[in-house]
Amino acid sequence: MEEISFNFSVPIQIRMSDLDPFNHVNNGVQCSYFDYGRSAYIEAVLREKIDWLSIDLVLAHISLDFISPILYGDQIECACKVVHLGNKSFKMVQQLVEITTNTIKTRSNSVIVGLDREKLISIPIRQEYRDKLKAFENQYDKNI
């Protein structure tokens, strides 16, 4: 897989209730870690507290690749990057990384879509959001 440099990450706190019978962080819980990272990324990049019940963005697709178990005591961060910005959607890559060993534990690819919440149809991503996403990612590279 191509090496990706991430411009944003957020620490993840592992709780005892996150563990499965094998003492690994449950796969479903890892999906919630990605939700948290994605939400923190969007709020940081848009530079505002988001009302998640009214924002016109919605997660349309997510896939996860589980590479190595996350154990209680691991120091995990969720790294996030928008890798493609289209008209009505953007693609995000995320990784859960054990920071003391720099080991990638889980990878995620997702698609976030603009949404008209009344008609429940896709709409173009707001220009304001597009500008902020481009400005944030392009300060590091020119790929989006």
Contact map, one row per residue, 1 for C-alpha under 8 A:
111000000000000000000000000000000000000000000000000000000000000000000000000000000000000000000000000000000000000000000000000000000000000000000000
111100000000000000000000000000000000000000000000000000000000000000000000000000000000000000000000000000000000000000000000000000000000000000000000
111110000000000000000000000000000000000000000000000000000000000000000000000000000000000000000000000000000000000000000000000000000000000000000000
011111000000000000000000000000000000000000000000000000000000000000000000000000000000000000000000000000000000000000000000000000000000000000000000
001111100000000000000000000000000000000000000000000000000000000000000000000000000000000000000000000000000000000000000000000000000000000000000000
000111111000000000000000000000000000000000000000000000000000000000000000000000111000000000000000000000000000000000000000000000000000000000000000
000011111000000000000000000000000000000000000000000000000000000000000000000000111000000000000000000000000000000000000000000000000000000010010000
000001111100000000000000000000000000000010000000000000000000000000000000000000111000000000000000000000000000000000000000000000000000000000000000
000001111110000000000000000000000000100010000000000000000000000000000000000011110000000000000000000000000000000000000000000000000000000000000000
000000011111000000000000000000000000100100000000000000000000000000000000000011100000000000000000000000000000000000000000000000000000000000000000
000000001111100000000000000000000000000000000000000000000000000000000000001111000000000000000000000000000000000000000000000000000000000000000000
000000000111110000000000000000001000000000000000000000000000000000000000001111000000000000000000000000000000000000000000000000000000000000000000
000000000011111000000000000000000000000000000000000000000000000000000000001100000000000000000000000000000000000000000000000000000000000000000000
000000000001111101000000100000000000000000000000000000000000000000000001110100000000000000000000000000000000000000000000000000000000000000000000
000000000000111111100000000000000000000000000000000000000000000000000001000000000000000000000000000000000000000000000000000000000000000000000000
000000000000011111100000000000000000000000000000000000000000000000000001000000000000000000000000000000000000000000000000000000000000000000000000
000000000000001111100000000000000000000000000000000000000000000000000000000000000000000000000000000000000000000000000000000000000000000000000000
000000000000011111110000110010000000000000000000000000000000000000000000000000000000000000000000000000000000000000000000000000000000000000000000
000000000000001111111111110000000000000000000000000000000000000000000011000000000000000000000000000000000000000000000000000000000000000000000000
000000000000000001111111110000000000000000000000000000000000000000000000000000000000000000000000000000000000000000000000000000000000000000000000
000000000000000000111111000000000000000000000000000000000000000000000000000000000000000000000000000000000000000000000000000000000000000000000000
000000000000000000111111000000000000000000000000000000000000000000000000000000000000000000000000000000000000000000000000000000000000000000000000
000000000000000000111111100000000000000000000000000000000000000000000011000000000000000000000000000000000000000000000000000000000000000000000000
000000000000000000111111110000000000000000000000000000000000000000001111000000000000000000000000000000000000000000000000000000000000000000000000
000000000000010001110011111011000000000000000000000000000000000000001111000000000000000000000000000000000000000000000000000000000000000000000000
000000000000000001110001111111000000000000000000000000000000000000000000000000000000000000000000000000000000000000000000000000000000000000000000
000000000000000000000000111111100000000000000000000000000000000001000000000000000000000000000000000000000000000000000000000000000000000000000000
000000000000000000000000011111110000000000000000000000000000000000000000000000000000000000000000000000000000000000000000000000000000000000000000
000000000000000001000000111111111000000000000000000000000000000000000000000000000000000000000000000000000000000000000000000000000000000000000000
000000000000000000000000111111111100000000000000000000000000000000000000000000000000000000000000000000000000000000000000000000000000000000000000
000000000000000000000000001111111110000000000000000000000000000100000000000000000000000000000000000000000000000000000000000000000000000000000000
000000000000000000000000000111111111000000000000000000000000000000000000000000000000000000000000000000000000000000000000000000000000000000000000
000000000001000000000000000011111111100000000000000000000000000000000000000001000000000000000000000000000000000000000000000000000000000000000000
000000000000000000000000000001111111110000000000000000000000000000000000000001000000000000000101000000000001000000000000000000000000000000000000
000000000000000000000000000000111111111000000000000000000000000000000000000000000000000000000000000000000000000000000000000000000000000000000000
000000000000000000000000000000011111111100000000000000000000000000000000000000000000000000000000000000000000000000000000000000000000000000000000
000000001100000000000000000000001111111110000000000000000000000000000000000001110000000000000000000000000000000000000000000000000000000000000000
000000000000000000000000000000000111111111000000000000000000000000000000000000010000000000000000000000000000000000000000000000000000000000000000
000000000000000000000000000000000011111111100000000000000000000000000000000000000000000000000000000000000000000000000000000000000000000000000000
000000000100000000000000000000000001111111110000000000000000000000000000000000000000000000000000000000000000000000000000000000000000000000000000
000000011000000000000000000000000000111111111000000000000000000000000000000000010000000000000000000000000000000000000000000000000000000000000000
000000000000000000000000000000000000011111111100000000000000000000000000000000000000000000000000000000000000000000000000000000000000000000000000
000000000000000000000000000000000000001111111111110000000000000000000000000000000000000000000000000000000000000000000000000000000000000000000000
000000000000000000000000000000000000000111111111000000000000000000000000000000000000000000000000000000000000000000000000000000000000000000000000
000000000000000000000000000000000000000011111110000000000000000000000000000000000000000000000000000000000000000000000000000000000001100100000000
000000000000000000000000000000000000000001111111000000000000000000000000000000000000000000000000000000000000000000000000000000001001100000000000
000000000000000000000000000000000000000000111111100000000000000000000000000000000000000000000000000000000000000000000000000000000000000000000000
000000000000000000000000000000000000000000110111110000000000000000000000000000000000000000000000000000000000000000000000000000000000000000000000
000000000000000000000000000000000000000000100011111000000000000000000000000000000000000000000000000000000000000000000000000000000000000000000000
000000000000000000000000000000000000000000100001111100100000000000000000000000000000000000000000000000000000000000000000000000000000000000000000
000000000000000000000000000000000000000000000000111111100000000000000000000000000000000000000000000000000000000000000000000000000000000000000000
000000000000000000000000000000000000000000000000011111100000000000000000000000000000000000000000000000000000000000000000000000000000000000000000
000000000000000000000000000000000000000000000000001111100000000000000000000000000000000000000000000000000000000000000000000000000000000000000000
000000000000000000000000000000000000000000000000001111110000000000000000000000000000000000000000000000000000000000001000000000000000000000000000
000000000000000000000000000000000000000000000000011111111000000000000000000000000000000000000000000000000000000000000000000000000000000000000000
000000000000000000000000000000000000000000000000000001111100000000000000000000000000000000000000000000000000000001111000000000000000000000000000
000000000000000000000000000000000000000000000000000000111110000000000000000000000000000000000000000000000000000111100000000010000000000000000000
000000000000000000000000000000000000000000000000000000011111000000000000000000000000000000000000000000000000000111100000000000000000000000000000
000000000000000000000000000000000000000000000000000000001111110000000000000000000000000000000000000000000000011110000000000000000000000000000000
000000000000000000000000000000000000000000000000000000000111110000000000000000000000000000000000000000000000011110000000000000000000000000000000
000000000000000000000000000000000000000000000000000000000011111000000000000000000000000000000000000000000000111100000000000000000000000000000000
000000000000000000000000000000000000000000000000000000000011111100000000000000000000000000000000000000000001111000000000000000000000000000000000
000000000000000000000000000000000000000000000000000000000000111110000000000000000000000000000000000000000001110000000000000000000000000000000000
000000000000000000000000000000100000000000000000000000000000011111000000000000000000000000000000000000000111100000000000000000000000000000000000
000000000000000000000000000000000000000000000000000000000000001111100000000000000000000000000000000000000111000000000000000000000000000000000000
000000000000000000000000001000000000000000000000000000000000000111111000000000000000000000000000000000001110000000000000000000000000000000000000
000000000000000000000000000000000000000000000000000000000000000011111000000000000000000000000000000000011110000000000000000000000000000000000000
000000000000000000000000000000000000000000000000000000000000000001111100000000000000000000000000000000011100000000000000000000000000000000000000
000000000000000000000001100000000000000000000000000000000000000001111110000000000000000000000000000000001000000000000000000000000000000000000000
000000000000000000000001100000000000000000000000000000000000000000011111010000000000000000000000000000001000000000000000000000000000000000000000
000000000000000000100011100000000000000000000000000000000000000000001111110000000000000000000000000000000000000000000000000000000000000000000000
000000000000011100100011100000000000000000000000000000000000000000000111110000000000000000000000000000000000000000000000000000000000000000000000
000000000000010000000000000000000000000000000000000000000000000000000011111000000000000000000000000000000000000000000000000000000000000000000000
000000000000010000000000000000000000000000000000000000000000000000000111111100000000000000000000010000000000000000000000000000000000000000000000
000000000011100000000000000000000000000000000000000000000000000000000000111110000000000000000000011100000000000000000000000000000000000000000000
000000000011110000000000000000000000000000000000000000000000000000000000011111000000000000000001111000000000000000000000000000000000000000000000
000000001111000000000000000000000000000000000000000000000000000000000000001111100000000000000001111000000000000000000000000000000000000000000000
000000001111000000000000000000001100100000000000000000000000000000000000000111110000000000000111100000000000000000000000000000000000000000000000
000001111100000000000000000000000000100000000000000000000000000000000000000011111000000000000111100000000000000000000000000000000000000000000000
000001111000000000000000000000000000110010000000000000000000000000000000000001111100000000011110000000000000000000000000000000000000000000000000
000001110000000000000000000000000000000000000000000000000000000000000000000000111110000000011100000000000000000000000000000000000000000010000000
000000000000000000000000000000000000000000000000000000000000000000000000000000011111100001111000000000000000000000000000000000000000100010000001
000000000000000000000000000000000000000000000000000000000000000000000000000000001111100001111000000000000000000000000000000000000000000000000011
000000000000000000000000000000000000000000000000000000000000000000000000000000000111110001110000000000000000000000000000000000000000000000000011
000000000000000000000000000000000000000000000000000000000000000000000000000000000111111011100000000000000000000000000000000000000100000000000001
000000000000000000000000000000000000000000000000000000000000000000000000000000000001111111000000000000000000000000000000000000000000000000000000
000000000000000000000000000000000000000000000000000000000000000000000000000000000000111111000000000000000000000000000000000110000000000000000000
000000000000000000000000000000000000000000000000000000000000000000000000000000000000011111000000000000000000000011000000011110000000000000000000
000000000000000000000000000000000000000000000000000000000000000000000000000000000000111111100000000000000000001111000000000110000000000000000000
000000000000000000000000000000000000000000000000000000000000000000000000000000000111111111110000000000000000001110000000000000000000000000000000
000000000000000000000000000000000000000000000000000000000000000000000000000000000111100011111000000000000000111100000000000000000000000000000000
000000000000000000000000000000000000000000000000000000000000000000000000000000011111000001111100000000000000111100000000000000000000000000000000
000000000000000000000000000000000000000000000000000000000000000000000000000000011110000000111110000000000011110000000000000000000000000000000000
000000000000000000000000000000000100000000000000000000000000000000000000000001111000000000011111000000000011100000000000000000000000000000000000
000000000000000000000000000000000000000000000000000000000000000000000000000001110000000000001111100000011111000000000000000000000000000000000000
000000000000000000000000000000000100000000000000000000000000000000000000000111100000000000000111110000011110000000000000000000000000000000000000
000000000000000000000000000000000000000000000000000000000000000000000000000111100000000000000011111001111100000000000000000000000000000000000000
000000000000000000000000000000000000000000000000000000000000000000000000011110000000000000000001111111111000000000000000000000000000000000000000
000000000000000000000000000000000000000000000000000000000000000000000000001110000000000000000000111111100000000000000000000000000000000000000000
000000000000000000000000000000000000000000000000000000000000000000000000001000000000000000000000011111000000000000000000000000000000000000000000
000000000000000000000000000000000000000000000000000000000000000000000000000000000000000000000000011111100000000000000000000000000000000000000000
000000000000000000000000000000000000000000000000000000000000000000000000000000000000000000000000111111110000000000000000000000000000000000000000
000000000000000000000000000000000000000000000000000000000000000000000000000000000000000000000000111011111000000000000000000000000000000000000000
000000000000000000000000000000000000000000000000000000000000000000110000000000000000000000000011110001111110000000000000000000000000000000000000
000000000000000000000000000000000000000000000000000000000000000001111100000000000000000000000011110000111110000000000000000000000000000000000000
000000000000000000000000000000000000000000000000000000000000000111110000000000000000000000000011100000011111000000000000000000000000000000000000
000000000000000000000000000000000000000000000000000000000000000111100000000000000000000000001111000000011111100000000000000000000000000000000000
000000000000000000000000000000000100000000000000000000000000011110000000000000000000000000001110000000000111110000000000000000000000000000000000
000000000000000000000000000000000000000000000000000000000000111100000000000000000000000000111100000000000011111000000000000000000000000000000000
000000000000000000000000000000000000000000000000000000000011111000000000000000000000000000111000000000000001111100000000000000000000000000000000
000000000000000000000000000000000000000000000000000000000011110000000000000000000000000011110000000000000000111110000000000000000000000000000000
000000000000000000000000000000000000000000000000000000001111100000000000000000000000000011110000000000000000011111000000000000000000000000000000
000000000000000000000000000000000000000000000000000000001111000000000000000000000000000111000000000000000000001111100000011010000000000000000000
000000000000000000000000000000000000000000000000000000011100000000000000000000000000000110000000000000000000000111110000011111000000000000000000
000000000000000000000000000000000000000000000000000000011100000000000000000000000000000000000000000000000000000011111001111100000000000000000000
000000000000000000000000000000000000000000000000000000010000000000000000000000000000000000000000000000000000000001111111111000000000000000000000
000000000000000000000000000000000000000000000000000001010000000000000000000000000000000000000000000000000000000000111111100000000000000000000000
000000000000000000000000000000000000000000000000000000000000000000000000000000000000000000000000000000000000000000011111000000000000000000000000
000000000000000000000000000000000000000000000000000000000000000000000000000000000000000000000000000000000000000000011111100000000000000000000000
000000000000000000000000000000000000000000000000000000000000000000000000000000000000000000000000000000000000000000111111110000000000000000000000
000000000000000000000000000000000000000000000000000000000000000000000000000000000000000000000000000000000000000000111011111000000000000000000000
000000000000000000000000000000000000000000000000000000000000000000000000000000000000000100000000000000000000000011110001111100000000000000000000
000000000000000000000000000000000000000000000000000000000000000000000000000000000000000100000000000000000000000011110000111110000000000000000000
000000000000000000000000000000000000000000000000000000000000000000000000000000000000001110000000000000000000000001100000011111000000000000000000
000000000000000000000000000000000000000000000000000000001000000000000000000000000000001110000000000000000000000011000000001111101100000000000000
000000000000000000000000000000000000000000000000000000000000000000000000000000000000000000000000000000000000000001000000000111111100000000000000
000000000000000000000000000000000000000000000000000000000000000000000000000000000000000000000000000000000000000000000000000011111110000000000000
000000000000000000000000000000000000000000000000000000000000000000000000000000000000000000000000000000000000000000000000000001111111000000000000
000000000000000000000000000000000000000000000100000000000000000000000000000000000000000000000000000000000000000000000000000011111111100000000000
000000000000000000000000000000000000000000000000000000000000000000000000000000000000100000000000000000000000000000000000000011111111110000000000
000000000000000000000000000000000000000000000000000000000000000000000000000000000000000000000000000000000000000000000000000000111111111000000000
000000000000000000000000000000000000000000001100000000000000000000000000000000000000000000000000000000000000000000000000000000011111111100000000
000000000000000000000000000000000000000000001100000000000000000000000000000000000100000000000000000000000000000000000000000000001111111110000000
000000000000000000000000000000000000000000000000000000000000000000000000000000000000000000000000000000000000000000000000000000000111111111000001
000000000000000000000000000000000000000000000000000000000000000000000000000000000000000000000000000000000000000000000000000000000011111111100000
000000000000000000000000000000000000000000001000000000000000000000000000000000000000000000000000000000000000000000000000000000000001111111110000
000000100000000000000000000000000000000000000000000000000000000000000000000000001100000000000000000000000000000000000000000000000000111111111101
000000000000000000000000000000000000000000000000000000000000000000000000000000000000000000000000000000000000000000000000000000000000011111111111
000000000000000000000000000000000000000000000000000000000000000000000000000000000000000000000000000000000000000000000000000000000000001111111100
000000100000000000000000000000000000000000000000000000000000000000000000000000000000000000000000000000000000000000000000000000000000000111111100
000000000000000000000000000000000000000000000000000000000000000000000000000000000000000000000000000000000000000000000000000000000000000011111110
000000000000000000000000000000000000000000000000000000000000000000000000000000000000000000000000000000000000000000000000000000000000000011111111
000000000000000000000000000000000000000000000000000000000000000000000000000000000011000000000000000000000000000000000000000000000000000001001111
000000000000000000000000000000000000000000000000000000000000000000000000000000000111100000000000000000000000000000000000000000000000010011000111
